[in-house]
Amino acid sequence: MNLLVLGDSLSFHGPVGPLAADDPRLWPSVAAGELGGASELIAGFGWTARDAWWAVTGDPRFWAALAKTDVLVLAVGGMDTLPSPLPTYLREGLRYLRPDALRRRVRAAYLAAQPVLSRLLGGRPVALPAPLTERYLDDCVRAVRTLRPGLPVVGMLPPVHHAAVYGYVHTGRPAGEAAVRRWAGRHDIPLLDLPGLIGDHVRGGQGNPDGIHWGFDAHRAVGQALADMVRRLDHVST
């Protein structure tokens, strides 16, 4: 059983830092191992549902992997809900500032201001508004099922965080979860309950010190739960 995963950094970041996509301790590898198959991970830091859509339409690795996959896992939508005091295009544009010294100063100033602004603005705006999360997830499924009719798709509920860098604010999450549930309901897509699987782990400080990413216990729990979900899908299809 081969998995194709479109994800954010939660799919390749461990308790200390980012890891190679095929690290056996990461949840995509755990799930694939439980299923006796392999996983192909296409992901990036801070990826939202919009980034997943861009990968579906513009990444030739995705097109190659899609032909060989048995289940598509859309593990995006969580980063969409995070506070983003600067509009996303400005925040992501900081990397293009020159000279280097100016870029470092501006980035440091923004990172210092982000938790304060997140609290003052009540967690808004978010990285990607919930209606757009819903729209891009819709687009991903429709495009994939045009090429692979009937391909099983699995989604995930937005996870929780306990991150100082966001001022411990996550008021955008309920709207994001509602959007993901609407999308899943339209397309009959099962959803993995990430808050239920990793919530205590994150809030209890058992993951990465950044309060966002997970330790290997959480990766293992998510991977095993995903494998169980895929087995149920396979049982229904047969």
N, C-alpha and C positions, 0 to 999 in steps of 0.2 A: 504494500500500500504506500504509494508515493504522495507526499504532501508538497504543495506549492504555497508558500507563506508570503504574503505582503504585510510587512510590519513596520513598527517604529523601533526605537532603541530598546524597548522592553524585550524585544526578541533576540538581542545580541549583547546586552549589557548585563554584567554580573555584579557581585557584591563589591568589587574593587574598580572595575572599569570595563570598557568594551572588549569583546572577544571575537575570535574568528567565527564566521557563520556556521562552521561545521563542528564547533566545540560540543562534545557529547553531553555537557552539563546544561546546555541551554534547552529551553522547553521545546523548540521545534525538533531538535535531535532526540530528546527524550520521547516525544510522541512518535516519531518515525521509528525509533528503536522498538518501542512497545508493539508497533504494528508490523514489524519485520520488513520495513521499507526504508526509504530515504526521504530527506526533506531538502527542498530548494528554497533558500531564503533571499528575498529581495526587500531591502529595508534601508532606512536611514534615520539619523538623529532628527527627532522632532517631526517625523512624518505624520501628516494628517491624511484624511480620506482623499483630499485633493492630490497629494503626492502619490497615493496609491493609483489614482486615476491616471496621472501622468505616466506612471510606470506601465500600466496596462496599455496605454496608447503609444508609448515612446521608447520602451526598453526592450531591445531584441532578446535579452536574456529571458524576459517573461514570455515572449512568444515561443521561444524554443522549449521552455519548461512546461508551458501549458499543454503542449501536445502529449507529454509523457506523464501528466499528473492524474491522480485519482480523486483528490480532494483539494479544493482551493480554500485556504484559510485567510480571511480578511481580518487581520489582527491590527486594525487601525481604528481611529475614532477617539482614543483616549487623549492623545496630545491635543486634539481639537478643543478640548474643554479647559485647557490651562489658561490662566490669565496672561494677557499679552498687552500691557499698557501702551506699547507702541503698535500701530498697525503692522501686520505681519510683513508687508512688503518693505517697510522701513526697518524693522528689527532684523530681518534677514539680509537687508542691504548693508548692514554695518560691516560685513566682511569685505565689502568692496572699497571701503574707505582707504585712501592713501594720503600721505605716507604711512608706513607701518606704525610709527609712534602715535599718530593721530588716531588710527584705528584702535590701538590698545587703550588709549585714554578714554575714548568715547564708549568702547565696550565696557570698560571697568566702571564708568559712571552709570551706564544703563543697568548693569548688574547690581550696583549698589542701590539704585533707585527702584528697581523692579519690585522687591517685596513691600516697600513702603507704598508705592503706587497701587499694587495689587490690593492692599488693604483699603486704601483711600477710595479706590474706584469700585470696591465691592467685587473684585474678580473679573471685571469687564473693562474693555472687550476681551473676548477669548481668541485663541489662535485661529479657530475657524468656527463661525456661527453654526448652530445646530441645523438649520435648514440646509446649509451647504454640505454638512456632513452627510445628511440624508440623501441629498441629490447626487453627490459623488459616489456614494456606496451603490445607489441605484444604477448609475452609469456603469460602474465596474461590473455588476452582475449581468446587466443586459448585454454588454460587449462580450463578456466571456461566454455567456450562454448562446450568443449568436455563432461563435466559433465552435463551442463544445456544448451542444444542447444536452440538458440533463445533468451536467457536471455538478456533483455535490459541492455546496459552499457552506462554510461555517464562519460565524462571526463571533465577536466578543463584546461584552458590555464594558464600557469605559472603566478603567481601574481607578483606585483612589491613590492619593499621595499624602505625604506629611512632610512637605518640603519648605525649608526656610526661604529658599530662593523665590518662592511664590507667596511668602508671608503666611503660609499654612492656609491659604484661601483656595477654595475649589467650588465656588458657587455656580460655575457653569456646568458642573457635572450632571445635575438632574435633567436639564434640557437636552444635553448630549445623549444621555441614556434613553430618554423618551424618543429621540430621533432614531437611534439605532433600533429600538424595539419596533417602531413603525416600519422601518425599512425591512427588518427581518420578517415581520408579519406579512408584508406584501409578497415576499418572495419565498415564504415557507423555509426560512433559514434558521437553524438552531443556534442559540447563543450560549457561549461559555460564560459563566458567572465569575468574572475576574474578582470583583470586590469580595465575594464570598470565599474565594480561594486564597487571596493574598492580602485581604484587608488587615487582619490581625498582624500578619507578618510585617507589613509596612508600618502600621501605626505603632507597633511594638519596637521599632528600631532594629529589626532583625535582618533588614536588607542592606542596601548600599547606604552609606551615611548621607547621601544627597536626599533621602526621603522619597525618591521616585522609583529607582530601579531596585531589583530584587536580589536576594540571596539564592543560593542553589536549592535550598529546600522549597522555595516558592516556584522556581523553574521546574523542579521535579513534580510538584503538585499540579501545576498547569499542564505540563506535558502528559502526565498520566490521565488527567481529566479529559484532555482533548482526545487522547487515544480511545478512551471509553466512549466518548461521543461519536467518534468516527466508526467504531465497531457497531454501535447501535444503528447508524446510518446504513452501513453495509448490510446489517441483518434485515433492515426494512426493505432495502433494494432487492435482496435475494428472496 
